[in-house]
Amino acid sequence: MPRLSPVSKRAAPARTKAATGIPGLDKITDGGIPRGRTSLVIGGPGSGKTIFAMRFLVVGAESLGEPGIFVAFEESVDRLVVNMDGFGWNVGALVPDGICFVDAQPAPDLIQSGTFDLDGMLAALEGLARRMGAKRIVFDALDIVLALLPDAAAQRREVYRLHAWLAANELTAIITAKASAPETEGKTTGHPFSFMQFMVDCAVLLNHSVVLGVSQRSLRIQKYRGSGFNENESPFVIGKNGLDVAISRMLGRSDSEATSERVSSGVARLDTMLGGGYYRAAAILITGFPGTAKTTLSGAFAESACRRGERTLFVSFDSDGVEIVRNLASVGIRLAPYVKSGLLQMISARTITGSAETLLVRIKALAHDHRAQCLVIDPVSVLAQTGNELTAHGVAERLIDWTKADNITLMCTSLLDEMSSSAQTTTPLHVSTLADTWIHLNYLVQAGERNRGLAIIKSRGTAHSNQVRELILSADGVTLADIYTAGGEVVMGTLRWEKERSQRAAAEGAEVASKLKRVRLDAEEAELQVRLKSLHTELVAKQVERTLLAHTTENNAQESSRGRTRIRELRGADLPKRAARK
């Protein structure tokens, strides 16, 4: 008959969480697994169940002051310690005060007689937990011992017994168990121990599969009582530090700080076209067909960064580092001194195999070890190789989010299909929508020549040139030249040079003609000035002559009048008559 259980009127304490120490997992669960409760980790062989559980104990003992117990049902303790030390955890140094191992492997020659239960083992574990003050416990591969029980009812009985014991001792527990293929795909039926998924407070499914020959790992939180969580699958990898769960930008996460600082592209005229260069911590994408000088522009950027004293990581999926250094020296880009000084690290990523997530984790680790301030990935489109099509875009998003968060300036190249007709509208990863600056390189075949053109498709937050420039590579370095149009057709290379020459000749001819005309005009002006001066002199002479003539005429008239008067006086003929009249 059901038993009524009174509900305590006292407010229930807020649910706290226990950190697992697994990057990404604690974020998607907003803190870790439920503290004081039981969590189940299910996965197939090689999915990382034991690594998951051991990391949970290591971070508790090392960083949180929470000792733990590891109960091993499948693997020997010595092998466990050696295997986990491969991740740099130094588990042996935590034994026995931080972590205590209990070897509970059934003997290989065990002959079962009668029935058994877990009471004896749990009693011993309770005493051990009290002595060391354990807060965490792991039961690794519990399905091994449950398989020894005679039937499903006995199995459920012992699981409930274990669950009740864990709750009574307030231990944060992880139980790992093997899963069949249907369970790793999210189904909860068809497995002898599937009832455990309904009993525990948190269930984590680990999946390891091969897609088109590429290993893919994913993690999904199937349930989490009393807490919100990310319900989607999250890719993860097993790297040199253990499990690394990939997460995308989450709602409410603070953005990285934006800066207005500029960094040079390594090509002076390209900096001018960009209004001063790239922004610091920006994501730059260079797309183009094979041979359009994507690697060359990446090398120019890396050389410029090293000149500024910035540590740079150059990851190439196409060539070895020594070949890139040699090849770029032919166009005036000298990387060898910076490689020698350690400022620049060249990585040939062709040796890195695995999924796109594996590549990202390896690149992050290399950048962290090198303390990189600038990162070049040539080409990033390799992330979309066969088997990674579904996950590659998410990897590209996380790559850009990570570099922005760590204030790393990222330059990626992307190889386009030479037969594509939409080269300037799409990229294999669709990363062009995420990039801050997108530069596209292409070919123009004309008059038996193949010339390179450069255009800035977009550059967020800054004015930039909308003109296409011809990209010229020579022993003196990388330069950009104006292109010409003739009859509506773009002209590059030799045709551009011929047009420049004809324009220079025309300009020189026009200048000579202008000089000759100027000389002729100067001569005519001088002639007119002389004529004008002569006419002015002649005018002055005429004016003087006229003045003299008038003066002479007046003098003559006066003199004639005086002469007549004098003659009359001398004659005296009229004098008596005038006197008589008077």
BELDA-V326789 format. One record per residue. N is the residue number from 0. PHI is phi in whole degrees, -180 to 180 (999 if undefined). OMEGA is omega in degrees with one decimal (NA if undefined). Layout:
# BELDA-V326789
N&PHI&OMEGA ; N&PHI&OMEGA
This chain:
# BELDA-V326789
0&999&-178.6 ; 1&-60&-179.0 ; 2&-106&-179.5 ; 3&-73&179.8 ; 4&-120&-179.1 ; 5&-68&178.1 ; 6&-92&-179.5 ; 7&-65&177.6 ; 8&-78&179.0 ; 9&-71&-178.6 ; 10&-60&179.1 ; 11&-71&179.5 ; 12&-67&179.3 ; 13&-62&180.0 ; 14&-66&175.8 ; 15&-104&-175.9 ; 16&-126&179.7 ; 17&-106&-178.7 ; 18&-64&177.4 ; 19&-93&-177.1 ; 20&79&178.9 ; 21&-96&-178.6 ; 22&-55&178.8 ; 23&96&-178.0 ; 24&-66&-179.5 ; 25&-66&178.7 ; 26&-79&-178.3 ; 27&-73&175.1 ; 28&-101&178.7 ; 29&58&173.1 ; 30&137&-179.2 ; 31&129&-179.5 ; 32&-87&-176.7 ; 33&-65&179.9 ; 34&-74&179.2 ; 35&74&179.9 ; 36&-124&-177.5 ; 37&-109&177.2 ; 38&-119&-179.0 ; 39&-114&176.8 ; 40&-115&-176.3 ; 41&-116&177.9 ; 42&-171&178.0 ; 43&-79&-179.9 ; 44&-65&178.5 ; 45&76&-178.0 ; 46&-84&175.1 ; 47&103&-177.5 ; 48&-64&-177.4 ; 49&-67&177.5 ; 50&-63&177.3 ; 51&-55&-176.3 ; 52&-66&-178.3 ; 53&-67&178.1 ; 54&-62&176.9 ; 55&-59&179.0 ; 56&-74&-176.8 ; 57&-63&-177.8 ; 58&-68&177.1 ; 59&-67&-178.4 ; 60&-74&-175.2 ; 61&-80&-167.8 ; 62&-113&-171.1 ; 63&-114&179.7 ; 64&66&-179.2 ; 65&-121&179.0 ; 66&-61&-177.7 ; 67&-145&-179.5 ; 68&-123&177.5 ; 69&-115&179.0 ; 70&-100&-174.2 ; 71&-101&178.4 ; 72&-99&-171.8 ; 73&-122&-172.6 ; 74&-118&-179.8 ; 75&-71&-176.3 ; 76&-64&-178.5 ; 77&-60&179.7 ; 78&-68&177.7 ; 79&-60&-178.0 ; 80&-63&179.6 ; 81&-63&-178.3 ; 82&-63&-177.0 ; 83&-73&176.1 ; 84&-65&176.1 ; 85&-64&176.4 ; 86&-94&178.6 ; 87&79&-175.9 ; 88&-90&-179.5 ; 89&53&-177.0 ; 90&-61&-177.7 ; 91&-58&-179.6 ; 92&-71&-179.1 ; 93&-91&-179.9 ; 94&-91&5.4 ; 95&-106&-172.1 ; 96&-74&-178.8 ; 97&-88&178.9 ; 98&-133&176.5 ; 99&-117&-179.1 ; 100&-98&175.7 ; 101&-121&180.0 ; 102&-85&-177.4 ; 103&-115&-180.0 ; 104&-67&172.7 ; 105&-65&178.9 ; 106&-63&-177.7 ; 107&-63&-179.6 ; 108&-100&-177.1 ; 109&-64&173.1 ; 110&-115&-174.6 ; 111&-77&178.1 ; 112&-132&-178.5 ; 113&80&-178.7 ; 114&-109&176.8 ; 115&-146&176.7 ; 116&-140&-175.6 ; 117&-94&-175.0 ; 118&-57&-176.8 ; 119&-63&-179.7 ; 120&-65&-178.5 ; 121&-67&177.7 ; 122&-64&178.6 ; 123&-66&179.3 ; 124&-67&179.2 ; 125&-63&177.3 ; 126&-64&178.9 ; 127&-63&-179.1 ; 128&-63&-180.0 ; 129&-69&-178.3 ; 130&-63&-176.3 ; 131&-96&-179.9 ; 132&67&-175.4 ; 133&-66&176.0 ; 134&-115&-176.5 ; 135&-130&178.5 ; 136&-151&179.3 ; 137&-128&170.7 ; 138&-111&-174.1 ; 139&-93&180.0 ; 140&64&179.3 ; 141&-61&-178.9 ; 142&-61&179.8 ; 143&-64&-178.0 ; 144&-78&178.8 ; 145&-66&179.2 ; 146&-65&179.5 ; 147&-80&-179.0 ; 148&-76&-169.5 ; 149&-72&-175.8 ; 150&-151&-177.6 ; 151&-64&179.8 ; 152&-63&178.6 ; 153&-66&178.4 ; 154&-63&179.4 ; 155&-63&180.0 ; 156&-60&-177.1 ; 157&-73&176.9 ; 158&-67&177.4 ; 159&-66&177.0 ; 160&-62&179.0 ; 161&-65&-179.5 ; 162&-62&179.2 ; 163&-66&179.9 ; 164&-65&179.6 ; 165&-64&179.6 ; 166&-65&-179.5 ; 167&-65&-178.8 ; 168&-93&176.3 ; 169&53&178.3 ; 170&-97&172.6 ; 171&-84&-168.9 ; 172&-121&170.0 ; 173&-124&174.3 ; 174&-113&175.8 ; 175&-105&179.6 ; 176&-150&178.1 ; 177&-75&-179.3 ; 178&-130&172.2 ; 179&-83&-177.6 ; 180&-57&-179.1 ; 181&-60&-178.2 ; 182&-71&178.5 ; 183&-69&177.2 ; 184&-93&173.8 ; 185&102&179.0 ; 186&-88&-174.5 ; 187&-115&-179.8 ; 188&-119&174.2 ; 189&94&179.1 ; 190&-120&-177.1 ; 191&-57&-175.1 ; 192&-112&-177.5 ; 193&-66&179.9 ; 194&-64&179.6 ; 195&-64&-179.5 ; 196&-65&178.7 ; 197&-81&-173.5 ; 198&-84&-172.4 ; 199&-77&-179.8 ; 200&-86&-178.9 ; 201&-142&178.7 ; 202&-127&-179.2 ; 203&-120&178.6 ; 204&-104&175.6 ; 205&-109&-178.1 ; 206&-125&176.2 ; 207&-131&-177.8 ; 208&-136&177.8 ; 209&-121&-179.2 ; 210&-114&-179.6 ; 211&51&176.5 ; 212&84&-178.8 ; 213&-113&180.0 ; 214&-70&179.1 ; 215&-129&176.8 ; 216&-120&177.9 ; 217&-145&-179.0 ; 218&-129&176.9 ; 219&-140&173.8 ; 220&-81&-177.4 ; 221&-79&178.7 ; 222&-154&176.6 ; 223&-158&-175.9 ; 224&-67&173.5 ; 225&77&-178.4 ; 226&-154&171.6 ; 227&-79&-179.1 ; 228&-162&177.1 ; 229&-80&-173.8 ; 230&-85&-176.7 ; 231&-81&175.0 ; 232&-69&176.8 ; 233&-120&177.1 ; 234&-64&174.1 ; 235&-147&176.8 ; 236&-133&172.0 ; 237&-103&-177.4 ; 238&-109&-175.7 ; 239&-72&178.3 ; 240&-110&-179.9 ; 241&105&-179.6 ; 242&-78&176.0 ; 243&-133&-177.2 ; 244&-91&-178.2 ; 245&-84&176.2 ; 246&-132&175.4 ; 247&-92&177.4 ; 248&-57&-176.2 ; 249&-105&-179.7 ; 250&-59&178.6 ; 251&91&178.9 ; 252&-73&-177.9 ; 253&-68&178.9 ; 254&-77&174.4 ; 255&-72&-177.7 ; 256&-71&177.1 ; 257&-93&-179.3 ; 258&-126&176.7 ; 259&-99&-179.9 ; 260&-68&-179.5 ; 261&-107&172.9 ; 262&-127&-175.3 ; 263&-75&174.5 ; 264&-81&-175.3 ; 265&93&177.5 ; 266&-124&-170.8 ; 267&-57&-176.1 ; 268&-72&175.1 ; 269&-66&174.7 ; 270&-58&178.4 ; 271&-64&178.8 ; 272&-63&-178.9 ; 273&-91&179.4 ; 274&77&177.5 ; 275&128&179.1 ; 276&116&177.9 ; 277&-80&171.0 ; 278&-77&173.5 ; 279&-61&179.0 ; 280&67&176.2 ; 281&-83&173.5 ; 282&-105&-176.4 ; 283&-109&179.5 ; 284&-118&175.1 ; 285&-119&-179.6 ; 286&-112&178.9 ; 287&166&177.6 ; 288&-75&176.5 ; 289&-58&176.3 ; 290&85&-179.5 ; 291&-89&174.9 ; 292&83&174.6 ; 293&-65&179.4 ; 294&-64&179.5 ; 295&-64&177.4 ; 296&-64&176.6 ; 297&-64&178.2 ; 298&-65&177.5 ; 299&-63&177.5 ; 300&-65&179.8 ; 301&-63&178.3 ; 302&-63&179.4 ; 303&-63&178.8 ; 304&-63&179.5 ; 305&-66&176.4 ; 306&-61&178.3 ; 307&-79&-179.9 ; 308&84&-178.1 ; 309&-96&179.8 ; 310&-69&-170.7 ; 311&-131&176.4 ; 312&-116&-179.5 ; 313&-114&-178.5 ; 314&-105&-178.1 ; 315&-117&175.8 ; 316&-99&-175.8 ; 317&-106&-171.6 ; 318&-136&172.4 ; 319&-73&-177.7 ; 320&-59&-177.9 ; 321&-66&178.3 ; 322&-69&178.5 ; 323&-63&179.4 ; 324&-60&179.1 ; 325&-64&-175.9 ; 326&-65&-177.7 ; 327&-72&176.7 ; 328&-63&-179.7 ; 329&-70&177.3 ; 330&-116&172.0 ; 331&80&178.3 ; 332&-101&-173.7 ; 333&-102&-179.2 ; 334&-100&-174.3 ; 335&-56&-179.9 ; 336&-61&-178.3 ; 337&-77&174.3 ; 338&-65&-179.8 ; 339&-64&-178.9 ; 340&-77&-179.6 ; 341&90&179.8 ; 342&-71&179.5 ; 343&-117&176.3 ; 344&-117&179.8 ; 345&-101&-178.6 ; 346&-120&173.0 ; 347&-92&-173.2 ; 348&-84&177.4 ; 349&-65&179.5 ; 350&-83&179.8 ; 351&-87&-179.4 ; 352&-115&178.9 ; 353&121&-175.9 ; 354&-77&176.4 ; 355&-61&177.4 ; 356&-63&177.9 ; 357&-62&178.6 ; 358&-61&-179.5 ; 359&-63&180.0 ; 360&-63&179.8 ; 361&-66&179.0 ; 362&-64&178.1 ; 363&-61&179.4 ; 364&-65&179.1 ; 365&-64&179.3 ; 366&-65&179.1 ; 367&-66&-179.8 ; 368&-65&-178.2 ; 369&-85&-175.8 ; 370&58&-172.6 ; 371&-71&172.4 ; 372&-104&176.7 ; 373&-132&-177.0 ; 374&-133&175.8 ; 375&-118&175.2 ; 376&-122&-171.8 ; 377&-131&-10.4 ; 378&-99&178.9 ; 379&-75&-179.4 ; 380&-65&178.3 ; 381&-66&178.8 ; 382&-64&-178.7 ; 383&-95&-179.6 ; 384&-66&-175.1 ; 385&-53&179.6 ; 386&99&-177.6 ; 387&-118&-174.4 ; 388&-58&-175.6 ; 389&-76&-174.9 ; 390&-107&-171.0 ; 391&-64&-178.2 ; 392&-63&176.8 ; 393&-63&177.7 ; 394&-64&178.6 ; 395&-62&177.2 ; 396&-61&-178.9 ; 397&-69&175.9 ; 398&-60&-178.4 ; 399&-69&177.8 ; 400&-61&-178.9 ; 401&-65&-177.8 ; 402&-66&178.2 ; 403&-66&-179.9 ; 404&-63&-179.3 ; 405&-95&177.2 ; 406&59&178.5 ; 407&-103&175.4 ; 408&-81&-172.8 ; 409&-108&171.7 ; 410&-121&179.3 ; 411&-121&169.6 ; 412&-108&179.1 ; 413&-135&-177.7 ; 414&-85&178.4 ; 415&-102&176.1 ; 416&-70&-175.6 ; 417&-64&-179.4 ; 418&-95&-177.4 ; 419&-68&177.7 ; 420&-98&-178.2 ; 421&-123&-172.9 ; 422&-61&-174.9 ; 423&-96&-179.0 ; 424&-120&-178.3 ; 425&-152&174.9 ; 426&-133&-174.5 ; 427&-55&-178.9 ; 428&-96&-171.7 ; 429&55&-179.7 ; 430&-77&-179.6 ; 431&-62&178.2 ; 432&-73&-178.5 ; 433&-93&-175.7 ; 434&-70&176.9 ; 435&-81&178.4 ; 436&-129&-179.2 ; 437&-124&177.3 ; 438&-113&-179.2 ; 439&-115&178.0 ; 440&-114&177.2 ; 441&-147&-179.8 ; 442&-107&167.7 ; 443&-133&-179.9 ; 444&-94&-173.0 ; 445&-155&175.9 ; 446&51&177.4 ; 447&77&-179.8 ; 448&-125&172.7 ; 449&-117&-177.4 ; 450&-115&-175.5 ; 451&-100&176.1 ; 452&-121&-179.4 ; 453&-126&177.1 ; 454&-140&175.4 ; 455&-93&-178.9 ; 456&-74&177.1 ; 457&-158&173.7 ; 458&-154&-172.2 ; 459&-65&172.1 ; 460&80&-178.6 ; 461&-151&173.1 ; 462&-68&-178.9 ; 463&-147&-176.9 ; 464&-69&174.8 ; 465&-101&-177.5 ; 466&-91&172.7 ; 467&-84&178.1 ; 468&-120&175.1 ; 469&-84&179.2 ; 470&-91&-175.4 ; 471&-116&177.9 ; 472&-109&178.3 ; 473&-149&178.7 ; 474&-64&179.6 ; 475&-85&178.0 ; 476&130&-177.9 ; 477&-105&179.7 ; 478&-134&176.4 ; 479&-121&-179.8 ; 480&-126&175.2 ; 481&-66&172.7 ; 482&-98&-178.2 ; 483&-121&173.5 ; 484&-120&178.2 ; 485&-132&-177.5 ; 486&62&179.5 ; 487&84&-178.3 ; 488&-109&178.3 ; 489&-72&-176.8 ; 490&-120&178.4 ; 491&-135&172.3 ; 492&63&-177.4 ; 493&-62&178.5 ; 494&-63&177.0 ; 495&-64&179.9 ; 496&-63&178.9 ; 497&-64&179.0 ; 498&-66&177.3 ; 499&-61&-179.3 ; 500&-64&179.7 ; 501&-65&178.1 ; 502&-68&176.5 ; 503&-65&178.9 ; 504&-63&178.8 ; 505&-63&179.9 ; 506&-66&179.1 ; 507&-66&177.8 ; 508&-62&178.8 ; 509&-63&180.0 ; 510&-68&178.4 ; 511&-64&179.1 ; 512&-62&178.8 ; 513&-65&179.1 ; 514&-66&179.6 ; 515&-62&178.8 ; 516&-63&179.4 ; 517&-64&178.8 ; 518&-64&-179.9 ; 519&-63&178.8 ; 520&-65&177.8 ; 521&-63&179.9 ; 522&-65&179.3 ; 523&-64&178.3 ; 524&-64&179.7 ; 525&-64&179.0 ; 526&-63&178.0 ; 527&-65&177.9 ; 528&-63&179.3 ; 529&-66&179.3 ; 530&-63&178.8 ; 531&-63&179.2 ; 532&-67&179.1 ; 533&-65&178.2 ; 534&-64&178.6 ; 535&-65&178.4 ; 536&-64&179.0 ; 537&-64&178.3 ; 538&-63&179.4 ; 539&-62&-180.0 ; 540&-63&178.3 ; 541&-62&179.7 ; 542&-65&178.6 ; 543&-66&-179.6 ; 544&-62&179.8 ; 545&-65&179.4 ; 546&-63&179.7 ; 547&-64&-180.0 ; 548&-64&179.4 ; 549&-64&-180.0 ; 550&-66&-179.6 ; 551&-67&180.0 ; 552&-62&179.8 ; 553&-65&179.3 ; 554&-65&-179.7 ; 555&-64&179.8 ; 556&-64&180.0 ; 557&-65&-178.8 ; 558&-65&179.5 ; 559&-66&178.7 ; 560&-65&178.9 ; 561&-66&-179.8 ; 562&-65&-179.9 ; 563&-64&179.2 ; 564&-62&-178.8 ; 565&-67&-179.8 ; 566&-63&180.0 ; 567&-64&179.5 ; 568&-64&-178.1 ; 569&-66&-179.1 ; 570&-75&177.5 ; 571&66&-174.3 ; 572&-70&-173.9 ; 573&-96&-171.8 ; 574&-68&-179.3 ; 575&-62&-179.8 ; 576&-62&179.9 ; 577&-68&-178.8 ; 578&-66&179.4 ; 579&-60&179.6 ; 580&-64&179.9 ; 581&-67&NA
